[in-house]
Amino acid sequence: MTGLPHAEPPAVRAHDLSAGYGAAVVWSGATFDIARGAFVAVLGPNGAGKSTLLRQVLGLLRPASGTIEVLGEVPHRGNPAIGYVPQARTLDPEVAFRGVDLVRLGLDGHRFGFVPPWRSQRSQRDAVDRAVESVGATVYAQRRLGAMSGGERQRLLLAQALVGDPALLLLDE
């Protein structure tokens, strides 16, 4: 940290961080800062703990030891400041959801159907349209998810992660 009085904390800060499941330690001793606005890739073989690290950043897995801060806070589940695209998400082809419905869940998925008083239906539609356009999915966003290719659905999952204008974007592969 620079010691400046108004300096923003890094996007992610870890100190002597370890991860594990039960008694099995996946990795340990990670100390790093990731600056806001940085683009970082975490590389390693299958099973090395890349997704485990993302689970910690998302507040889904507590550290086995050490500390982690995300956007200046202890990570917590459902943080709207984080956009996330998982490795693979299976979607039932029979679900009547359209692509735009999936993207909208990025705005109100934890309270589906509820429009916050500070956000109109129109502003939500505009945000969804901008996110869909930003990933090049406008042509098929009105189609049912079951009628789309895996790549088309993946683009819409990226739009879902972007629609809330997150401060941090996590892409798991």
C-alpha positions in Angstrom: 0.0 0.0 0.0 1.3 3.5 -0.8 0.2 5.1 2.5 -1.9 7.8 0.7 -4.9 8.8 2.8 -7.4 8.2 0.0 -5.8 5.3 -1.8 -8.3 2.6 -2.8 -7.5 -0.9 -1.5 -6.5 -3.5 -4.1 -9.2 -5.5 -5.8 -7.9 -8.6 -4.1 -5.4 -8.8 -1.2 -4.2 -12.1 0.3 -1.7 -12.7 3.0 -0.3 -16.2 3.8 -3.5 -17.6 2.3 -4.2 -21.4 2.3 -7.0 -23.4 0.9 -8.3 -26.8 1.6 -11.2 -29.1 1.9 -11.4 -30.8 5.3 -7.9 -32.0 6.2 -6.7 -31.9 2.6 -4.7 -28.7 1.8 -4.9 -27.7 -1.8 -2.3 -24.9 -1.7 -0.8 -22.7 1.0 1.3 -19.6 1.6 -0.2 -17.3 -1.1 0.6 -13.6 -0.5 -0.4 -11.2 -3.3 -2.2 -7.9 -4.2 -4.2 -7.5 -7.4 -4.6 -3.9 -8.3 -8.0 -2.5 -9.4 -8.1 -2.5 -13.2 -5.5 -5.2 -13.5 -5.9 -8.2 -15.8 -4.6 -11.3 -14.1 -4.5 -15.0 -15.3 -4.1 -17.8 -12.8 -2.5 -20.7 -14.6 -2.0 -24.3 -13.5 -2.9 -27.9 -14.2 -6.3 -29.4 -13.4 -6.7 -29.8 -9.7 -4.1 -27.1 -8.8 -6.7 -25.0 -7.0 -7.6 -22.2 -9.5 -11.3 -22.6 -9.0 -10.7 -23.0 -5.2 -9.1 -19.6 -5.2 -12.1 -18.1 -7.0 -14.4 -19.7 -4.5 -12.5 -17.9 -1.8 -12.7 -14.6 -3.6 -16.5 -15.1 -4.0 -16.9 -15.8 -0.3 -18.0 -19.4 -0.9 -15.0 -21.0 0.8 -13.3 -19.8 3.9 -9.5 -19.8 4.0 -7.9 -22.7 5.8 -5.4 -20.1 7.1 -4.3 -16.6 6.3 -6.5 -13.7 5.2 -8.1 -12.5 2.0 -9.9 -9.2 1.3 -11.9 -8.4 -1.8 -12.6 -4.8 -2.7 -11.5 -3.8 0.8 -13.9 -6.3 2.6 -13.9 -9.8 3.9 -15.4 -11.9 1.0 -19.0 -12.6 1.3 -21.5 -14.7 -0.8 -23.6 -12.8 -3.3 -21.4 -9.7 -3.5 -23.0 -7.6 -6.3 -19.7 -5.9 -6.9 -18.3 -9.2 -8.4 -19.3 -10.6 -11.8 -18.6 -14.3 -12.2 -18.7 -16.7 -15.1 -18.3 -20.3 -13.9 -16.3 -23.0 -15.7 -19.4 -24.8 -17.0 -23.0 -24.3 -16.2 -25.5 -26.9 -17.4 -28.8 -25.6 -18.4 -31.9 -27.7 -18.9 -32.8 -27.4 -22.6 -36.5 -27.5 -21.8 -36.3 -24.4 -19.6 -38.5 -21.7 -21.1 -36.0 -19.0 -20.3 -34.8 -16.8 -23.2 -31.2 -15.4 -23.3 -32.3 -12.0 -22.1 -34.0 -13.7 -19.1 -30.7 -15.3 -18.2 -28.9 -12.0 -18.4 -31.5 -10.2 -16.3 -30.7 -12.6 -13.5 -27.4 -10.8 -13.2 -29.5 -7.8 -11.9 -32.1 -9.5 -9.8 -31.3 -13.2 -9.6 -31.3 -13.3 -5.8 -34.7 -11.5 -5.7 -36.1 -12.5 -9.0 -39.0 -10.3 -10.2 -38.3 -7.6 -7.7 -37.4 -4.2 -9.1 -35.6 -2.0 -6.6 -37.3 1.4 -6.2 -34.1 3.1 -7.4 -34.1 1.1 -10.7 -37.0 1.3 -13.2 -38.0 -1.5 -15.5 -36.8 0.6 -18.4 -33.3 1.1 -16.9 -33.1 -2.7 -16.3 -34.1 -3.4 -19.9 -31.5 -0.9 -21.1 -28.8 -2.5 -18.9 -29.6 -5.9 -20.2 -29.6 -4.7 -23.8 -26.2 -3.0 -23.3 -24.7 -6.2 -21.8 -26.1 -8.4 -24.5 -24.8 -6.1 -27.2 -21.3 -5.9 -25.5 -20.8 -9.6 -26.0 -22.2 -9.7 -29.5 -25.3 -11.7 -28.6 -28.1 -9.4 -29.8 -29.0 -11.7 -32.7 -30.0 -14.6 -30.6 -30.7 -13.2 -27.1 -34.5 -13.5 -27.6 -34.3 -17.2 -28.3 -34.9 -20.0 -25.8 -31.7 -21.2 -24.1 -32.4 -24.7 -25.2 -32.2 -23.6 -28.8 -28.7 -22.2 -28.5 -25.3 -23.6 -28.9 -22.9 -23.9 -25.9 -20.9 -20.9 -27.1 -24.0 -18.7 -27.5 -25.0 -19.6 -23.9 -21.5 -18.8 -22.7 -21.7 -15.4 -24.3 -24.9 -14.8 -22.4 -23.4 -15.9 -19.2 -20.7 -13.3 -19.7 -23.4 -10.7 -20.3 -25.0 -11.8 -17.1 -21.8 -11.3 -15.2 -21.3 -7.8 -16.8 -24.9 -6.5 -16.6 -24.5 -5.2 -13.0 -21.4 -3.2 -13.9 -19.2 -5.2 -11.4 -16.0 -3.7 -10.0 -14.4 -7.2 -10.3 -14.9 -9.8 -13.0 -14.0 -13.4 -12.5 -13.9 -15.9 -15.4 -13.3 -19.5 -14.5 -11.8 -20.8 -17.8 
